[in-house]
Amino acid sequence: MAAAHPALTPEHEAMRDSVRRFVARELTPHATKWDEAGEFPRELYKKAAAAGLLGVGFPEEYGGAPADLFHHVILSEEIAQCGSGGVHASLFSHSIGAPPIASAGSAAMKARVLPGIIAGEKISALAITEPSGGSDVAQLRTTAKREGAYFVVNGEKAFITSGVRADYYSVAVRTGGPGAAGVSLLLVERDTPGFTRTSLKKMGWWCSDTALLRFDDCRVPVENLIGEENTGFRIIMRNFNSERLGMSAGAVGFAAVCVEEAIAWARERTTFGQKLIGHQAIRHKLVDMQMRVAAARALVYDTCWKLVNAPRDPEAIAQLAMTKNFATQTMQHCADGAVQILGGAGFIRGSRSERIYREVKVMMIGGGAEEIMKDLAARQLGWQA
Amino acid sequence: MKALVSVKRVIDYNVKVRVKSDGTGVETANVKMSMNPFDEIAVEEALRLKEAGVVTEVVVVSCGVAACQETLRTALAIGADRAILVETDVELQPLAVAKLLKAVCQKEGPQIVILGKQAIDDDSNQTGQMLAALLGWPQATFASKVVIADGKAQVTREVDGGLETVSIKLPAIVTTDLRLNEPRYVTLPNIMKAKKKPLENLKPDALGVDVAPRLATLKVLEPPKRKAGVKVPDAKALVEKLRNEAKVI
């Protein structure tokens, strides 16, 4: 078995094996049931924690395991094998919610909050996007005004993953003047008076918890400030590499699931006196799908390697933006092809391809929309007037 | 007390095994290999005994090519304390492995040896029994429950028709059945820790064991392709076919 990249070590592969096994046993058999139910059981966080999955990339002293970007890629790629982006999004909402705490939070905050999150006892969420805008983080409107030992928070956050169930919310707020320089990150806890959450219905990711958050004069202690006041923008940006690379790897994983399901169906289904796979039109379609999966996977691992060696290199960051687009377009192509090959069965709920088809758009929008990614890439490459 | 667990590197259970075109064996080049699943259960059981305070050290041993180190690292990542590789490129048959394990037992002095009841590649189901005979130790095969107290192991065995519980004096050999436990997931911190755990390399010669095969494989063939089934119109036709064609009733 050739490794996906020459830089992968036996330890990376050992982790892949372990995650794959967890997914096959604990996630895949339940994915459809959870999606239809609109949620997965909360115990799943503890199971994932026991398998060491929630600690990847967090400091050892809080129960985590130091990891490089390859570990994140492997984790996302393998979790995607369950064929449910909703499970991935909510189960790992702490992978965007908690890194700001780990990287910028005070020692006391880290010691109080991180162990519970990594043990799967507490859920962490990131709240940045607002009803008035998402990608344009610098323009956010939620305010936090200092009053003595508290910040008083007012405003709304939209499309927040783990928004209803989370215990800890890393919330981007405006503490200073306009623009990026006035943004801070605050840790808001679920029982804060004036904090309300409304569940949102979605095109896909049904078992993921997504909510609208509302803050009405919420008093948050100043100790809950994550990092220095008005440095929130930088802290938020710091986590984008791993988030986007993880999404790209996940998209490749979902695309691969579609190809696998389409091939299995094509081998099984008989039309016009032969198996579907006996028709050249179908075989060619499958090869086109597989070609893109192979290309996207190679690109993900190549980008990962470049970011491991030079995390701030503008060319690598540009390549990451393009990788996210290419990987999610690959997912779109393969989901479309698989549903087409599955025919009527692909339109009926229950197949993985049908679900993945509904989960394509969120992957092309979340974590930086396609157009934002293109802008970012061009800017990083210095292609400006 | 010390527990010794043997682990075998086999073709991964998810791989569709292909016979080599020359009929000398099965294709192993470019094929994913992993630990024999029954052996994983054995490692898990030894660790549970350690966590329960019964066992103080878990030593894993594998016999075979240098790549068996990977399998040993997996066992160390599950939680074993140290590993021994008995390295040889010679094809190992159950008797040779049993002799090697006997030599390792004499060197290490474990109170309990836990093995998978069989390996999923050759399905021999012999090594544990042979080892018990060579050492002159009691054995309890196909364990679905193991309780250790007062120098004895009380082992529940899966036998035809139900469960049988036997009590054997230590030191003893136990082989694991599927339902003994569900192995834990290997975590990233433990994978990293496993890199630093000791792994000793021994050679069959140093243990004074002749591992030359006693059996020769003449030919390996694909199983015959199954023929497509037929639909029968009614129960009468079914009975007729079972009686006259299949001759089973």
Chai-1 contact restraints between the chains, C-beta under 6 A:
chainA,res_idxA,chainB,res_idxB,connection_type,confidence,min_distance_angstrom,max_distance_angstrom,comment,restraint_id
A,M1,B,K32,contact,1.0,0.0,6.0,A-B,restraint_1
A,E11,B,I191,contact,1.0,0.0,6.0,A-B,restraint_2
A,A14,B,I191,contact,1.0,0.0,6.0,A-B,restraint_3
A,M15,B,L188,contact,1.0,0.0,6.0,A-B,restraint_4
A,M15,B,I191,contact,1.0,0.0,6.0,A-B,restraint_5
A,S18,B,Y185,contact,1.0,0.0,6.0,A-B,restraint_6
A,S18,B,V186,contact,1.0,0.0,6.0,A-B,restraint_7
A,F22,B,Y185,contact,1.0,0.0,6.0,A-B,restraint_8
A,A51,B,Y185,contact,1.0,0.0,6.0,A-B,restraint_9
A,G52,B,T187,contact,1.0,0.0,6.0,A-B,restraint_10
A,G52,B,L188,contact,1.0,0.0,6.0,A-B,restraint_11
A,V56,B,L188,contact,1.0,0.0,6.0,A-B,restraint_12
A,A65,B,L188,contact,1.0,0.0,6.0,A-B,restraint_13
A,A65,B,P189,contact,1.0,0.0,6.0,A-B,restraint_14
